[in-house]
Amino acid sequence: MRFTKALAKELDRFGVQANVVAPGMAESDMTARMSDKARTKPADAIPLPASAWRLSSPS
């Protein structure tokens, strides 16, 4: 995400925007079978507050 911010600042003068997609885990049959510890472990590696990290839903 830092690269995207730097790119956005650099290219703003040309009217170019930069976006980023940060994939994560989604609720599914597979993640439903995972333990709570396994489901929250990826959140420990993400430098965001715990309230900002959640499983996405397929809908």
C-alpha positions, 0 to 999 in steps of 0.5 A: 500500500505504501507503493500505491500511495507514493505512486498516487502522489507522483502521478497526481500532477498528470491527473492519474489515480492509483488504486490498490486491491488488498485480497483477504479471506472470505467466509466460505465452507472452507473457512467455516471449518477452520479453528478460531485461531487459524481464522484470526492468524492472518489478522496478526500480520496485517498492520491495521487495528483489529476492528478493521480486519474482518472476513468478507462475505461472498454476497 
